[in-house]
């Protein structure tokens, strides 16, 4: 007598209970009955789903039967056994699955075979993956690309490079499809000099998602990527040099810092945008030569460049640096004023603490601190002064309390600034605060979306285009896809010069652009016209 005799006549609860017991205990004698129920379902979705679960549990205990069924004509049973073979990593199924993937014409069965082979994770499956690198099914192609990279299949390199080139043909750059995404990752997995050099040559891929993926892969490659990135610092394309400097900064590697310094000395930071990227990268790495270069940068008159310099020095305070800063501040000229403003706007509390004992320097710094309307800035410096606990610090805390009531009134306008650059965020915070906005900062699109989901809509989003984790383009698309956020005004800040990039951003839903470098007054004027005009 079979365990499943009379199954169809049982009530729902009895059927579910019995199937749960079979899935848990896996009695081999139940297999024929489950196969019959699988081939001829009872018609209740919940019961039929439990039949599949129970049958899969029994197949896990009967590898020979599952492998035998890979050759069955019954497509439904064959698919179930393909999935079971992958899920349970049946070694005996490897060659039958490879043969099936090589000879099958049904795209759905091919994808099932490739998925099972990926789970089995044996390089003997490479012939199947190689065959489907150029599949018209992007999922099959993407999985095949991924596995060729996973198994370090050097023979796939020419094809992987062709995928990236193909993604730039015509208007294909407008989307980053699955094969392109997987090819970028596979090139990184290969990790050869040729594959890394190829990725470096495409740092400025026309698609922003592809750019972000290449950046992430190069950062993950670390020291192996440094030589190719250093070569890119000598590119005639300004955007390539900016992106290469950014990636080197993200790696934080001394070899990258030394290479940045050499390129700087050779005049490769010959525009404000490139110089800004170099300063930020050197601040992240912080070799002795990088710090000396940043100290030389204290002569910069551009507000944004000076903030990048100060932001970099903030993390590497030393006595020699303090003496140099004091020398600049004691001159009491226009540059001293710019420098004091940069220290405050950048929230450079470590530099502020180091300079606080000097009466001349701290007097100038406090003038600028007391003028700011940015509550985030005031909060950080209040905490800094409280920690110092000196008579001079107590005096300056009292001065801040006297103006606190002027800062207490909460704005009814909210703005969100999004950028992976600390200096840019500091600048946006100051500009938007001066315009009367309650400002929130995010270092990438993902952080920005999380804030919007938790805190609700804002009136204005100012975002960079190229960022890690989630870039500005993806952020704009997600905002425009959300009914609660779709009316948000969005301004994109970018160094991109190509019309194609602005076209992509406009299509995504950007309302206005401003190109770096810009002066704070220019952004203020644009935002005022855009929001109040």
C-alpha positions, -999 to 999 in steps of 0.1 A, spaced: 0 0 0 15 34 -10 18 63 14 0 85 -11 -30 61 -18 -62 81 -16 -43 114 -15 -68 132 -38 -97 124 -15 -81 138 16 -90 173 28 -66 203 23 -51 202 58 -44 164 56 -27 168 21 -4 197 33 5 178 65 13 146 46 34 165 20 53 183 48 61 150 64 74 136 31 96 166 25 110 163 60 115 125 62 122 118 25 109 81 22 121 66 -11 89 47 -15 69 79 -19 88 89 -51 64 71 -76 34 86 -60 49 121 -60 58 118 -96 22 109 -104 10 139 -86 36 161 -103 26 148 -137 -11 152 -129 -16 180 -104 -46 182 -81 -54 217 -91 -48 236 -58 -19 259 -62 -7 255 -25 -9 217 -27 7 215 -61 36 237 -49 41 214 -18 42 184 -42 72 200 -60 89 208 -27 85 172 -15 96 158 -48 127 180 -48 135 168 -13 133 131 -24 154 138 -55 181 152 -32 184 116 -19 183 99 -53 211 114 -75 210 85 -100 173 89 -107 177 127 -111 206 123 -135 186 97 -155 157 120 -158 179 146 -175 175 126 -207 137 123 -204 114 136 -231 91 150 -204 101 187 -204 85 194 -171 102 165 -152 135 172 -170 134 208 -159 128 198 -123 157 174 -123 180 200 -139 172 223 -111 176 196 -85 210 187 -100 222 222 -96 207 229 -62 222 197 -48 254 199 -68 252 164 -83 286 156 -96 272 129 -119 250 155 -136 279 176 -147 286 160 -181 249 153 -190 242 190 -183 271 201 -204 259 179 -233 224 192 -229 236 229 -229 257 223 -260 230 205 -280 196 220 -268 178 246 -289 151 256 -263 164 289 -247 146 282 -215 162 247 -211 196 262 -220 193 288 -193 182 261 -167 213 240 -177 237 269 -174 222 279 -140 226 244 -127 262 242 -140 270 275 -123 258 260 -90 278 228 -95 308 252 -100 332 229 -119 355 243 -146 347 212 -167 315 231 -176 335 258 -194 327 245 -230 290 251 -223 296 286 -210 319 295 -239 293 284 -264 267 307 -250 288 338 -245 271 353 -276 236 340 -268 208 363 -278 193 357 -244 210 383 -222 205 362 -191 222 332 -207 250 354 -221 254 372 -188 257 340 -168 282 325 -193 303 357 -191 302 356 -153 313 320 -151 341 325 -177 354 352 -154 349 331 -123 370 303 -138 397 328 -151 391 316 -187 417 336 -206 403 324 -239 372 345 -232 392 378 -230 388 388 -267 351 383 -265 348 402 -232 365 431 -248 342 430 -278 312 431 -254 324 464 -239 332 479 -274 297 467 -286 281 485 -257 295 518 -270 283 514 -306 256 538 -318 231 546 -290 237 513 -271 255 533 -244 222 546 -232 216 514 -212 240 491 -194 227 457 -202 234 424 -184 262 412 -207 281 446 -203 277 445 -166 290 409 -164 318 415 -189 332 444 -167 331 421 -137 346 392 -156 375 414 -169 382 422 -133 380 386 -123 406 377 -149 429 403 -134 455 401 -162 476 430 -172 457 431 -205 422 430 -190 431 456 -164 446 479 -190 415 475 -211 392 485 -182 414 515 -174 411 526 -211 373 526 -206 371 545 -173 351 571 -190 326 547 -206 296 567 -219 271 549 -197 273 562 -160 264 527 -146 292 511 -166 315 538 -154 306 531 -118 310 493 -123 345 499 -138 354 521 -109 343 495 -84 362 468 -101 394 488 -103 392 497 -66 387 461 -57 417 451 -78 438 474 -56 475 473 -62 472 453 -94 452 482 -110 476 510 -99 500 508 -130 471 511 -155 455 539 -135 488 558 -133 491 555 -171 455 570 -173 467 602 -155 486 610 -187 455 607 -209 447 638 -231 411 633 -220 405 655 -189 376 633 -177 398 602 -178 424 619 -157 397 629 -132 383 594 -129 417 578 -126 426 602 -98 393 594 -80 399 557 -82 435 560 -70 422 580 -40 396 553 -33 423 526 -32 442 546 -5 475 530 -17 509 546 -12 520 536 -47 490 555 -61 498 585 -40 534 586 -53 522 583 -88 497 611 -83 525 633 -70 547 625 -100 519 633 -125 511 665 -106 548 676 -109 547 668 -146 518 692 -151 490 667 -156 467 686 -131 465 714 -156 428 723 -152 408 732 -120 387 701 -123 417 677 -126 435 696 -98 405 692 -76 405 655 -82 442 652 -75 439 672 -42 410 650 -30 429 618 -39 461 629 -22 441 638 9 427 603 10 461 587 6 482 611 26 518 602 18 544 627 30 548 641 -6 510 643 -9 507 664 23 535 687 11 517 691 -22 484 699 -3 503 725 18 516 741 -14 479 742 -25 471 766 3 478 794 -23 447 783 -44 422 812 -47 393 791 -61 370 784 -32 363 748 -42 400 739 -48 409 755 -14 382 734 3 397 702 -13 431 712 0 419 719 35 397 688 35 428 667 26 450 683 53 423 679 80 431 642 82 469 646 85 475 674 110 511 678 121 532 706 136 548 717 104 514 720 87 501 741 116 530 765 113 524 769 76 487 776 82 495 801 109 518 819 85 490 822 59 464 834 85 487 860 100 490 878 67 455 890 72 450 893 34 423 881 11 439 846 10 438 844 48 400 852 46 395 825 20 415 800 40 395 807 72 363 803 53 375 770 39 384 757 74 349 765 87 329 754 56 349 721 54 342 715 91 379 710 96 377 707 134 411 690 137 428 720 121 406 744 141 417 727 173 454 729 163 451 766 155 429 776 185 458 785 208 469 813 184 449 844 191 452 859 156 442 828 138 413 819 161 399 854 159 397 852 121 383 817 123 356 827 148 346 857 126 338 832 98 322 807 122 299 832 137 287 843 102 276 809 91 240 799 91 248 762 87 236 744 118 256 713 110 288 734 109 279 751 142 271 718 159 305 703 150 324 733 162 304 736 194 313 700 202 349 707 194 350 737 217 333 718 245 359 690 242 387 715 244 374 729 278 398 759 279 390 794 290 393 806 254 371 778 242 344 787 268 345 823 257 340 813 221 312 789 231 295 818 248 298 839 216 282 811 196 253 808 221 246 845 217 238 839 180 221 806 185 186 821 185 193 834 150 199 799 139 170 783 157 143 791 132 136 760 112 133 764 74 102 752 57 123 744 26 143 711 24 172 702 2 193 671 -3 229 673 -16 245 641 -30 282 637 -38 310 614 -29 333 644 -24 335 657 11 345 691 -2 316 693 -26 292 683 1 306 710 24 302 736 -3 266 725 -11 257 726 26 269 761 29 253 774 -3 219 757 3 220 769 40 226 804 29 196 802 6 174 792 36 172 754 31 172 727 57 200 706 42 207 669 43 238 653 29 244 619 13 276 604 -2 259 584 -29 225 577 -45 217 548 -23 221 569 9 200 596 -8 172 573 -16 172 558 19 168 593 33 140 601 10 122 569 19 126 575 56 122 613 58 99 620 29 102 643 -1 124 674 -4 120 705 -25 154 703 -42 180 676 -49 215 687 -60 235 656 -71 267 646 -87 267 624 -118 296 599 -111 294 583 -76 301 548 -62 273 524 -50 246 543 -69 254 571 -94 234 602 -100 216 589 -131 202 559 -112 192 582 -84 173 605 -107 155 576 -124 144 562 -90 132 596 -79 112 601 -111 97 566 -108 83 573 -73 50 591 -73 57 608 -40 90 622 -52 84 628 -89 79 666 -85 112 671 -68 134 697 -86 168 681 -95 200 698 -104 230 678 -116 265 689 -110 291 674 -134 324 677 -151 310 658 -181 314 678 -213 299 653 -238 264 662 -251 255 625 -249 259 626 -211 235 656 -207 211 639 -230 210 608 -208 205 630 -177 177 650 -193 160 619 -204 162 606 -169 145 638 -156 172 663 -146 158 699 -145 191 718 -147 228 714 -149 259 732 -136 293 723 -148 324 723 -125 343 744 -119 318 770 -107 318 797 -81 293 795 -52 276 827 -64 269 810 -98 251 780 -81 232 804 -58 220 824 -87 209 794 -107 191 778 -77 174 811 -69 161 815 -105 151 778 -107 132 777 -73 120 812 -69 119 826 -105 
